[in-house]
Amino acid sequence: MTTVIQWDTYPDKGCEVASSCFACPLAQCRYDDLAAYRRWRRGKVDEQAASMRDQGVTTEEIAVFQGVRLRTVFRRQRRHQFYLTKEAT
């Protein structure tokens, strides 16, 4: 016998994106659309680096905190700045 998933009860524990599936900002579940999840995650990491930079944290300290190389921090800052100017237009 096949169980219809919509009629089945399951705990909605969410994931790292949101505490509940109904509160998720993604258009499709991270498990269904991995590329969209990766873009969302990359944007969050870029925002974190930009926020730290605005607070006066050095690029070297950001690299150590995020566990990446210095060049990656520069790329993230440039990408974040690009998206900010793109949204403004």
DSSP file (Angstrom, degrees, kcal/mol; ACC not computed):
  #  RESIDUE AA STRUCTURE BP1 BP2  ACC     N-H-->O    O-->H-N    N-H-->O    O-->H-N    TCO  KAPPA ALPHA  PHI   PSI    X-CA   Y-CA   Z-CA
    1    1 A M              0   0    0      0, 0.0     2,-0.4     0, 0.0     0, 0.0   0.000 360.0 360.0 360.0 136.1    0.0    0.0    0.0
    2    2 A T        -     0   0    0      2,-0.0     2,-0.5     0, 0.0     0, 0.0  -0.772 360.0-140.2 -94.5 133.4    1.3    3.5   -0.9
    3    3 A T        -     0   0    0     -2,-0.4     2,-0.6     3,-0.0     3,-0.1  -0.795  14.5-129.0 -93.8 133.1    1.0    6.2    1.6
    4    4 A V    >>  -     0   0    0     -2,-0.5     3,-0.9     1,-0.2     4,-0.6  -0.716  13.9-148.1 -80.6 122.3    0.1    9.7    0.4
    5    5 A I  G >4 S+     0   0    0     -2,-0.6     3,-1.0     1,-0.3    -1,-0.2   0.845  92.5  60.7 -63.6 -36.4    2.7   12.1    1.8
    6    6 A Q  G 34 S+     0   0    0      1,-0.3    -1,-0.3    -3,-0.1    -2,-0.0   0.798 107.5  45.9 -63.0 -27.9    0.3   15.0    2.1
    7    7 A W  G <4 S+     0   0    0     -3,-0.9    -1,-0.3     2,-0.1     2,-0.2   0.538  95.1  94.9 -91.9  -7.7   -1.9   13.1    4.5
    8    8 A D  S << S-     0   0    0     -3,-1.0     2,-0.4    -4,-0.6    -3,-0.0  -0.577  71.4-132.5 -85.0 146.8    1.0   11.8    6.6
    9    9 A T        +     0   0    0     -2,-0.2    -2,-0.1     2,-0.0    -3,-0.0  -0.827  32.8 162.9-100.0 138.8    2.0   13.7    9.7
   10   10 A Y        -     0   0    0     -2,-0.4     2,-0.4     0, 0.0    -2,-0.0  -0.986  43.9 -96.7-149.2 152.2    5.7   14.5   10.3
   11   11 A P        -     0   0    0      0, 0.0     2,-1.3     0, 0.0     3,-0.1  -0.589  29.2-141.7 -74.9 128.6    7.6   16.9   12.6
   12   12 A D        +     0   0    0     -2,-0.4    10,-0.1     1,-0.2     0, 0.0  -0.717  36.8 158.6 -90.3  89.1    8.5   20.1   10.8
   13   13 A K        -     0   0    0     -2,-1.3    -1,-0.2     1,-0.3     7,-0.1   0.501  33.3-152.4 -92.1  -5.7   11.9   20.7   12.2
   14   14 A G        -     0   0    0     -3,-0.1    -1,-0.3     3,-0.0     2,-0.2  -0.289  11.0-110.8  70.1-155.2   13.2   22.9    9.4
   15   15 A C        -     0   0    0      3,-2.7     5,-0.0     5,-0.1     0, 0.0  -0.760  47.7 -60.9-155.7-161.1   16.8   23.2    8.5
   16   16 A E  S    S+     0   0    0     -2,-0.2     3,-0.1     1,-0.2    -2,-0.0   0.701 128.9  57.6 -72.0 -16.4   19.7   25.7    8.7
   17   17 A V  S    S-     0   0    0      1,-0.3     2,-0.3     2,-0.0    -1,-0.2   0.922 123.7  -5.7 -77.7 -46.1   17.7   28.1    6.5
   18   18 A A        -     0   0    0      6,-0.1    -3,-2.7     1,-0.1    -1,-0.3  -0.981  60.2-122.3-148.6 156.5   14.6   28.4    8.7
   19   19 A S  S    S+     0   0    0     -2,-0.3     2,-0.3    -5,-0.2     3,-0.1   0.683 101.4  26.5 -74.3 -16.9   13.2   26.8   11.9
   20   20 A S  S >  S-     0   0    0     -6,-0.1     3,-1.0     1,-0.1     4,-0.2  -0.992  76.0-125.7-144.3 147.6   10.1   25.6   10.0
   21   21 A C  G >  S+     0   0    0     -2,-0.3     3,-1.1     1,-0.2    -1,-0.1   0.853 112.7  56.2 -60.8 -34.0    9.4   24.8    6.4
   22   22 A F  G 3  S+     0   0    0      1,-0.2    -1,-0.2   -10,-0.1    -3,-0.0   0.678 107.2  48.9 -73.6 -17.0    6.5   27.3    6.4
   23   23 A A  G <  S+     0   0    0     -3,-1.0    -1,-0.2     2,-0.0    -2,-0.2   0.292  83.1 125.9-101.5   8.3    8.8   30.1    7.5
   24   24 A C    <   -     0   0    0     -3,-1.1    -6,-0.1    -4,-0.2    -3,-0.0  -0.471  51.4-153.2 -74.4 134.4   11.5   29.4    4.8
   25   25 A P        +     0   0    0      0, 0.0    -1,-0.1     0, 0.0     2,-0.1   0.631  67.0  99.3 -80.7 -12.8   12.5   32.3    2.6
   26   26 A L  S    S-     0   0    0      1,-0.1     3,-0.1     2,-0.0    -2,-0.1  -0.459  73.2-136.9 -76.3 146.9   13.5   30.1   -0.3
   27   27 A A  S    S+     0   0    0     -2,-0.1     2,-0.3     1,-0.1    -1,-0.1   0.820  91.8  22.9 -70.4 -31.0   11.1   29.6   -3.1
   28   28 A Q  S    S-     0   0    0      5,-0.1    -1,-0.1     1,-0.0     5,-0.1  -0.962 102.4 -83.8-135.3 151.7   11.8   25.8   -3.2
   29   29 A C    >>  -     0   0    0     -2,-0.3     4,-2.3     1,-0.1     3,-1.2  -0.198  34.1-124.9 -57.0 142.3   13.2   23.5   -0.5
   30   30 A R  T 34 S+     0   0    0      1,-0.3     7,-0.2     2,-0.2    -1,-0.1   0.793 113.2  54.6 -59.5 -28.5   17.0   23.5   -0.2
   31   31 A Y  T 34 S+     0   0    0      1,-0.2    -1,-0.3     2,-0.1     3,-0.2   0.718 111.9  43.6 -78.5 -20.8   16.9   19.7   -0.6
   32   32 A D  T <4 S+     0   0    0     -3,-1.2     2,-0.4     1,-0.2    -2,-0.2   0.789 124.0  31.6 -91.6 -32.1   15.0   20.1   -3.9
   33   33 A D     X  +     0   0    0     -4,-2.3     4,-1.8     1,-0.1    -1,-0.2  -0.760  63.5 172.0-130.3  85.1   17.0   23.0   -5.4
   34   34 A L  H  > S+     0   0    0     -2,-0.4     4,-2.3    -3,-0.2     5,-0.2   0.835  77.5  57.1 -65.4 -34.8   20.6   22.7   -4.3
   35   35 A A  H  > S+     0   0    0      2,-0.2     4,-2.0     1,-0.2    -1,-0.2   0.913 107.4  47.5 -64.7 -42.8   21.8   25.5   -6.6
   36   36 A A  H  > S+     0   0    0      1,-0.2     4,-2.4     2,-0.2    -1,-0.2   0.895 111.6  51.6 -65.4 -39.5   19.3   28.1   -5.2
   37   37 A Y  H  X S+     0   0    0     -4,-1.8     4,-2.8     1,-0.2    -2,-0.2   0.914 108.6  50.7 -62.7 -42.6   20.3   27.0   -1.7
   38   38 A R  H  X S+     0   0    0     -4,-2.3     4,-2.6     2,-0.2    -1,-0.2   0.891 110.1  49.5 -64.2 -39.1   24.0   27.5   -2.5
   39   39 A R  H  X S+     0   0    0     -4,-2.0     4,-2.2     2,-0.2    -1,-0.2   0.921 112.4  48.2 -63.5 -43.7   23.3   31.0   -3.9
   40   40 A W  H  X S+     0   0    0     -4,-2.4     4,-1.9     2,-0.2    -2,-0.2   0.932 113.4  47.2 -61.6 -46.0   21.4   31.9   -0.8
   41   41 A R  H  X S+     0   0    0     -4,-2.8     4,-2.2     1,-0.2    -2,-0.2   0.907 110.6  51.7 -63.0 -43.6   24.2   30.6    1.5
   42   42 A R  H  X S+     0   0    0     -4,-2.6     4,-2.4     1,-0.2    -1,-0.2   0.896 108.4  52.2 -61.8 -40.1   26.8   32.4   -0.5
   43   43 A G  H  X S+     0   0    0     -4,-2.2     4,-2.4     1,-0.2    -1,-0.2   0.888 108.4  50.7 -62.5 -39.8   24.9   35.7   -0.1
   44   44 A K  H  X S+     0   0    0     -4,-1.9     4,-2.1     2,-0.2    -2,-0.2   0.902 111.0  47.9 -65.3 -41.0   24.6   35.2    3.6
   45   45 A V  H  X S+     0   0    0     -4,-2.2     4,-2.2     2,-0.2    -2,-0.2   0.896 111.5  50.9 -67.1 -39.7   28.4   34.6    3.9
   46   46 A D  H  X S+     0   0    0     -4,-2.4     4,-2.3     1,-0.2    -2,-0.2   0.913 110.2  49.6 -62.0 -43.1   29.1   37.7    1.8
   47   47 A E  H  X S+     0   0    0     -4,-2.4     4,-2.6     1,-0.2    -2,-0.2   0.887 109.1  52.7 -62.8 -39.3   26.8   39.8    4.0
   48   48 A Q  H  X S+     0   0    0     -4,-2.1     4,-2.4     2,-0.2    -2,-0.2   0.929 110.1  47.2 -62.4 -45.3   28.6   38.5    7.1
   49   49 A A  H  X S+     0   0    0     -4,-2.2     4,-2.2     1,-0.2    -2,-0.2   0.904 113.4  48.5 -63.4 -41.7   32.0   39.5    5.7
   50   50 A A  H  X S+     0   0    0     -4,-2.3     4,-2.3     2,-0.2    -1,-0.2   0.895 111.0  50.5 -66.1 -39.7   30.7   43.0    4.7
   51   51 A S  H  X S+     0   0    0     -4,-2.6     4,-1.3     2,-0.2    -2,-0.2   0.911 110.6  48.6 -64.4 -42.6   29.1   43.5    8.1
   52   52 A M  H  <>S+     0   0    0     -4,-2.4     5,-2.3     1,-0.2    -1,-0.2   0.899 110.8  51.4 -63.2 -40.0   32.4   42.6    9.8
   53   53 A R  H ><5S+     0   0    0     -4,-2.2     3,-1.5     1,-0.2    -2,-0.2   0.896 107.2  53.0 -64.5 -40.5   34.2   44.9    7.5
   54   54 A D  H 3<5S+     0   0    0     -4,-2.3    -1,-0.2     1,-0.3    -2,-0.2   0.787 104.3  57.2 -64.3 -27.4   31.8   47.8    8.4
   55   55 A Q  T 3<5S-     0   0    0     -4,-1.3    -1,-0.3    -3,-0.2    -2,-0.2   0.435 125.8-101.5 -84.0   0.1   32.5   47.1   12.1
   56   56 A G  T < 5 +     0   0    0     -3,-1.5     2,-0.3     1,-0.3    -3,-0.2   0.559  69.7 150.2  94.3   8.7   36.2   47.7   11.5
   57   57 A V      < -     0   0    0     -5,-2.3    -1,-0.3    -6,-0.2    -2,-0.1  -0.563  47.8-116.7 -74.0 137.1   37.4   44.1   11.4
   58   58 A T     >  -     0   0    0     -2,-0.3     4,-2.1     1,-0.1     5,-0.2  -0.293  17.4-115.3 -73.0 159.7   40.5   43.7    9.2
   59   59 A T  H  > S+     0   0    0      1,-0.2     4,-2.2     2,-0.2     5,-0.1   0.878 117.2  54.3 -61.1 -39.0   40.4   41.5    6.1
   60   60 A E  H  > S+     0   0    0      1,-0.2     4,-2.0     2,-0.2    -1,-0.2   0.899 108.3  48.8 -62.7 -41.2   43.0   39.2    7.7
   61   61 A E  H  > S+     0   0    0      2,-0.2     4,-2.6     1,-0.2    -1,-0.2   0.868 109.7  52.0 -67.7 -36.6   40.7   38.7   10.8
   62   62 A I  H  X S+     0   0    0     -4,-2.1     4,-2.7     2,-0.2     5,-0.2   0.916 108.5  51.6 -63.7 -42.6   37.7   38.0    8.5
   63   63 A A  H  X>S+     0   0    0     -4,-2.2     5,-2.2     1,-0.2     4,-1.0   0.914 112.3  45.0 -61.4 -43.5   39.7   35.4    6.7
   64   64 A V  H  <5S+     0   0    0     -4,-2.0     3,-0.3     3,-0.2    -1,-0.2   0.923 113.5  50.4 -65.9 -43.9   40.7   33.6    9.9
   65   65 A F  H  <5S+     0   0    0     -4,-2.6    -2,-0.2     1,-0.2    -1,-0.2   0.907 117.1  39.3 -61.5 -43.4   37.1   33.9   11.3
   66   66 A Q  H  <5S-     0   0    0     -4,-2.7    -1,-0.2    -5,-0.2    -2,-0.2   0.564 108.7-122.9 -86.0  -8.5   35.6   32.4    8.1
   67   67 A G  T  <5S+     0   0    0     -4,-1.0     2,-0.2    -3,-0.3    -3,-0.2   0.865  71.1 114.8  72.2  36.0   38.3   29.9    7.6
   68   68 A V      < -     0   0    0     -5,-2.2    -1,-0.3    -6,-0.2     2,-0.1  -0.772  69.1 -88.8-129.3 173.8   39.2   31.0    4.1
   69   69 A R     >  -     0   0    0     -2,-0.2     4,-1.4    -3,-0.1     3,-0.4  -0.408  38.7-109.5 -80.9 162.3   42.1   32.6    2.3
   70   70 A L  H  > S+     0   0    0      1,-0.2     4,-1.9     2,-0.2     3,-0.2   0.878 117.5  57.5 -58.6 -41.4   42.6   36.4    2.1
   71   71 A R  H  > S+     0   0    0      1,-0.2     4,-2.2     2,-0.2    -1,-0.2   0.858 102.1  55.8 -60.3 -36.9   41.8   36.3   -1.6
   72   72 A T  H  > S+     0   0    0     -3,-0.4     4,-2.5     1,-0.2    -1,-0.2   0.885 104.8  52.4 -64.5 -38.7   38.4   34.7   -1.0
   73   73 A V  H  X S+     0   0    0     -4,-1.4     4,-2.3     2,-0.2    -1,-0.2   0.916 109.1  49.6 -63.7 -42.5   37.5   37.6    1.4
   74   74 A F  H  X S+     0   0    0     -4,-1.9     4,-2.3     2,-0.2    -2,-0.2   0.905 111.1  49.9 -62.4 -40.8   38.4   40.1   -1.3
   75   75 A R  H  X S+     0   0    0     -4,-2.2     4,-2.8     1,-0.2    -2,-0.2   0.915 110.5  49.9 -62.8 -43.2   36.2   38.2   -3.8
   76   76 A R  H  X S+     0   0    0     -4,-2.5     4,-2.5     1,-0.2    -2,-0.2   0.897 110.7  49.3 -63.9 -40.3   33.3   38.1   -1.4
   77   77 A Q  H  X S+     0   0    0     -4,-2.3     4,-2.3     2,-0.2    -1,-0.2   0.914 112.9  47.1 -65.2 -42.3   33.6   41.8   -0.7
   78   78 A R  H  X S+     0   0    0     -4,-2.3     4,-2.2     2,-0.2    -2,-0.2   0.918 113.2  48.4 -65.3 -42.9   33.6   42.6   -4.5
   79   79 A R  H  X S+     0   0    0     -4,-2.8     4,-2.1     2,-0.2    -2,-0.2   0.907 111.6  49.7 -64.5 -41.5   30.7   40.3   -5.1
   80   80 A H  H  X S+     0   0    0     -4,-2.5     4,-1.9     1,-0.2    -1,-0.2   0.911 111.2  49.1 -63.1 -43.0   28.7   41.8   -2.3
   81   81 A Q  H  X S+     0   0    0     -4,-2.3     4,-2.2     1,-0.2    -1,-0.2   0.884 108.8  54.2 -64.0 -38.5   29.4   45.3   -3.6
   82   82 A F  H  X S+     0   0    0     -4,-2.2     4,-2.1     1,-0.2    -2,-0.2   0.924 109.5  46.5 -61.0 -46.0   28.4   44.3   -7.1
   83   83 A Y  H  X S+     0   0    0     -4,-2.1     4,-2.1     1,-0.2    -1,-0.2   0.830 109.6  54.7 -69.0 -31.1   25.0   43.0   -5.9
   84   84 A L  H  X S+     0   0    0     -4,-1.9     4,-1.4     2,-0.2    -1,-0.2   0.930 112.0  42.7 -66.1 -44.1   24.4   46.1   -3.8
   85   85 A T  H  X S+     0   0    0     -4,-2.2     4,-0.9     1,-0.2    -2,-0.2   0.841 112.8  54.2 -70.7 -32.3   24.9   48.4   -6.9
   86   86 A K  H  < S+     0   0    0     -4,-2.1     3,-0.4    -5,-0.2    -1,-0.2   0.889 109.0  47.9 -68.1 -39.0   22.9   46.0   -9.0
   87   87 A E  H  < S+     0   0    0     -4,-2.1    -1,-0.2     1,-0.2    -2,-0.2   0.811 106.1  59.2 -69.8 -29.8   19.9   46.2   -6.6
   88   88 A A  H  <        0   0    0     -4,-1.4    -1,-0.2     1,-0.2    -2,-0.2   0.749 360.0 360.0 -72.3 -23.4   20.2   50.0   -6.5
   89   89 A T     <        0   0    0     -4,-0.9    -1,-0.2    -3,-0.4    -2,-0.2   0.467 360.0 360.0 -91.3 360.0   19.6   50.4  -10.2
